[in-house]
Amino acid sequence: MAYKLDLTIIFKDHIKTLVNDNTGKPDIRDWIIFVIFPIILPVILIYFKIFIEKDFVAGILGGLSIYVGLSLNLIVLLFESLQKESNSSFKKEFAKELIANVCFSIVLSIITIITALFTLLNHGWVLKYITNWLCFYCLTHMLLIILMLVKRMYYQLLDQIN
């Protein structure tokens, strides 16, 4: 039964999208933006003693819950569009990458919701720092993934128009 909950394929497929389209090799700029930046920003926020409060957790829960629902709908729309479209291998590959990114963002949203709930626990300063760092990390990463998805959808829609 555990294999049904194995999400490693989603993580692997998402990481495969962090490559330069021209060379097919990992792009250092993507790794800096999607790996290094989400690690550093929470450290800076924690250093300046910026922590997540109850009201912010409520906003995170509401916002990400809505986002997950809309993302699931987007996957269905992408799947339907892929079935109706021509057999262009570029469009299929692009759709696969987009689906991998959307699925990754859904999983990351769920992880963010869980870490946001853990920030409400008051079990010492170590747990407070760790849970806030994790939540800030997930939120930063989510924001970057959403921006990437918006850009990719924009190009896909422009391609459909042309």
Salt bridges, closest charged atoms under 4 A:
ASP13 OD1 - LYS16 NZ 3.78
ASP27 OD2 - ARG29 NH2 3.01
GLU85 OE1 - LYS91 NZ 3.72
GLU97 OE1 - ARG152 NH2 2.38
